[in-house]
Amino acid sequence: MRQFETGWTIFAATVILVASGTPAFAQEWTWPDHPENLQVLPENWTGQRLRPVMTGFTRALGVRCSHCHVGDDGQPLSTYDFASDDNPNKERARTMLKMLGDINQTLKTLEPSGPERVNMWCHTCHRGRPRPMTLGEELGEVYHARGLETALDHYEALRDRFYGRGAYDFGEDALNSLGYSLMAKDDFDGAVRVFLLNVEQSPESGNVYDSLAEAYMNRGDRQLAIEYYERSLELDPENDNAREQLKALAAGEH
């Protein structure tokens, strides 16, 4: 794995800048002179050379040492078995490191599109999350596993924690996609709840009122559908769909 040494020397210097604040393992513990079981990072790295890389990982993924290593949060780091491979996330991390190295090697074959060459780091995709998913993907996963109530609670928790940090796109698309996935299952009550939340979050978007109107129309709430299609047209006079639906509603076709 010697091909990683140069790249990871640069990475070590970079993550020092990212890993500001108190590291997750700033306890009574000493970094070993010769870390054991290094399989992707160079075997001759010292603990002090390893330290900024590990700290960078915790910041990039928003996790603590126990995410990849054998040990319990809240316990002294001296109780951890850092050399053990029993935690499956450790092998995942190794695979991700290899992938990161491959990506950066490939990027070097491209002519830079700007004055500085682009590099990939863990925080490029993770941005404080263990699993770098879009908001729509994450909400869909939670919904399919634990239902709508939990998915909406999860949305609020993510918004409280990550809004403004770039980890997720909190625009209207994620909730809109979730709402339409509910309508596809004929869960119009659930779709209305999702679209109402989207209206609350994006009150100046004609599109979210259009979606809410559609959910009400499918649920049989004709007057509410008319109200929200009209509101959508006020915000977006170019919304031909809202105009056509209003005509159909006025003609009694819905």
Secondary structure, DSSP 8 states (H G I E B T S, - for coil): -TTHHHHHHHHHHHHHHH--SS-TT-SS----SS-S--SSS-TT--HHHHHHHHHHHHHHHT--GGGTSBS-TTS-GGG-BTT---SHHHHHHHHHHHHHHHHHHHHTTS--SSSS-----HHHH-TT-SS---HHHHHHHHHHHH-HHHHHHHHHHHHHHHTTTTSS--STHHHHHHHHHHHHTT-HHHHHHHHHHHHHH-TT-HHHHHHHHHHHHHHT-HHHHHHHHHHHHHH-TT-HHHHHHHHHHHTT--
